[in-house]
């Protein structure tokens, strides 16, 4: 459950950051954490599922598997990003270019997965490479068009995921475990607070500082979302004990995270950003 609830969703936060003109550095920190957090969580999830399936857990193998998966995913992502950018220059048709980005993300995910890499990390790297290329070489109109396409795609996927979990989850189960949901919400916020403050204090020994106000924003911007929902949708068909309870607790945690943090993030950023 810890692995499932660990990924953060930066879509809503980044949207607020853009609206309020927040520093690109802070935006990169929050968005970058979400991207690579997702990749690591999915790899850990797969490793734990394998351990339940085969009955053994080898921590060294899991650690090596995570590192190898991230490395392969990164290399595949860089390759697809480079090739996509080269092909991008061959056409000026924005519809063809948009389809190309969709094909690239789907293709890199499939190739990375087949080669034992992290599909999510691969997609993240491809997206970073292609996105930066588009924003640096294309007109503002084309850049905004691509942002609109992928923002809408993200919205549709997120909406469908919440609808699916709503269809699958018995609402009475959620209320049965409401005290555990509350504990989970408090725990995720507490652990995130300790982690952000602790790592920031270590990083602040370097030249680039992360101010306390930025740290507060990073803590509150750690919404739980789409990846957690997608991972729990797969639990019922897997050999995992207490899948029903885990599903209810994770969904409740995500729901309250979106409700509490999502609705207040704009006010929070206005209050603490400096």
ChimeraX attribute file (.defattr): number of C-alpha atoms within 10 A of each C-alpha:
attribute: neighborCount
match mode: 1-to-1
recipient: residues
	/A:1	16
	/A:2	12
	/A:3	16
	/A:4	21
	/A:5	25
	/A:6	22
	/A:7	25
	/A:8	24
	/A:9	24
	/A:10	21
	/A:11	19
	/A:12	17
	/A:13	24
	/A:14	19
	/A:15	14
	/A:16	18
	/A:17	19
	/A:18	12
	/A:19	10
	/A:20	13
	/A:21	10
	/A:22	16
	/A:23	12
	/A:24	12
	/A:25	10
	/A:26	17
	/A:27	20
	/A:28	12
	/A:29	11
	/A:30	22
	/A:31	19
	/A:32	15
	/A:33	17
	/A:34	21
	/A:35	20
	/A:36	18
	/A:37	18
	/A:38	25
	/A:39	25
	/A:40	21
	/A:41	23
	/A:42	23
	/A:43	24
	/A:44	18
	/A:45	17
	/A:46	14
	/A:47	20
	/A:48	17
	/A:49	16
	/A:50	16
	/A:51	14
	/A:52	14
	/A:53	12
	/A:54	9
	/A:55	8
	/A:56	10
	/A:57	13
	/A:58	9
	/A:59	10
	/A:60	9
	/A:61	11
	/A:62	18
	/A:63	14
	/A:64	11
	/A:65	17
	/A:66	22
	/A:67	16
	/A:68	15
	/A:69	23
	/A:70	24
	/A:71	17
	/A:72	22
	/A:73	30
	/A:74	23
	/A:75	17
	/A:76	27
	/A:77	31
	/A:78	22
	/A:79	16
	/A:80	25
	/A:81	26
	/A:82	16
	/A:83	14
	/A:84	21
	/A:85	20
	/A:86	11
	/A:87	11
	/A:88	20
	/A:89	10
	/A:90	9
	/A:91	10
	/A:92	10
	/A:93	9
	/A:94	14
	/A:95	11
	/A:96	12
	/A:97	20
	/A:98	17
	/A:99	10
	/A:100	16
	/A:101	21
	/A:102	13
	/A:103	13
	/A:104	21
	/A:105	23
	/A:106	14
	/A:107	18
	/A:108	27
	/A:109	24
	/A:110	16
	/A:111	19
	/A:112	24
	/A:113	18
	/A:114	11
	/A:115	13
	/A:116	15
	/A:117	27
	/A:118	32
	/A:119	30
	/A:120	27
	/A:121	30
	/A:122	35
	/A:123	28
	/A:124	26
	/A:125	25
	/A:126	30
	/A:127	20
	/A:128	17
	/A:129	19
	/A:130	24
	/A:131	17
	/A:132	14
	/A:133	17
	/A:134	18
	/A:135	16
	/A:136	11
	/A:137	11
	/A:138	13
	/A:139	11
	/A:140	12
	/A:141	10
	/A:142	16
	/A:143	18
	/A:144	13
	/A:145	15
	/A:146	20
	/A:147	14
	/A:148	12
	/A:149	12
	/A:150	14
	/A:151	13
	/A:152	12
	/A:153	12
	/A:154	13
	/A:155	14
	/A:156	11
	/A:157	12
	/A:158	16
	/A:159	12
	/A:160	12
	/A:161	19
	/A:162	17
	/A:163	11
	/A:164	13
	/A:165	17
	/A:166	12
	/A:167	10
	/A:168	12
	/A:169	15
	/A:170	12
	/A:171	12
	/A:172	10
	/A:173	14
	/A:174	20
	/A:175	14
	/A:176	13
	/A:177	16
	/A:178	16
	/A:179	12
	/A:180	19
	/A:181	23
	/A:182	14
	/A:183	13
	/A:184	20
	/A:185	21
	/A:186	13
	/A:187	12
	/A:188	18
	/A:189	16
	/A:190	12
	/A:191	11
	/A:192	17
	/A:193	16
	/A:194	12
	/A:195	13
	/A:196	16
	/A:197	17
	/A:198	11
	/A:199	12
	/A:200	17
	/A:201	16
	/A:202	11
	/A:203	13
	/A:204	12
	/A:205	9
	/A:206	9
	/A:207	7
	/A:208	8
	/A:209	13
	/A:210	17
	/A:211	13
	/A:212	16
	/A:213	13
	/A:214	16
	/A:215	20
	/A:216	17
	/A:217	20
	/A:218	22
	/A:219	19
	/A:220	20
	/A:221	26
	/A:222	25
	/A:223	31
	/A:224	28
	/A:225	25
	/A:226	21
	/A:227	21
	/A:228	26
	/A:229	22
	/A:230	16
	/A:231	19
	/A:232	20
	/A:233	16
	/A:234	11
	/A:235	17
	/A:236	14
	/A:237	8
	/A:238	12
	/A:239	12
	/A:240	14
	/A:241	11
	/A:242	10
	/A:243	18
	/A:244	16
	/A:245	16
	/A:246	21
	/A:247	26
	/A:248	24
	/A:249	27
	/A:250	26
	/A:251	24
	/A:252	22
	/A:253	26
	/A:254	22
	/A:255	20
	/A:256	17
	/A:257	21
	/A:258	19
	/A:259	12
	/A:260	13
	/A:261	20
	/A:262	19
	/A:263	12
	/A:264	13
	/A:265	21
	/A:266	18
	/A:267	11
	/A:268	15
	/A:269	22
	/A:270	13
	/A:271	11
	/A:272	13
	/A:273	16
	/A:274	11
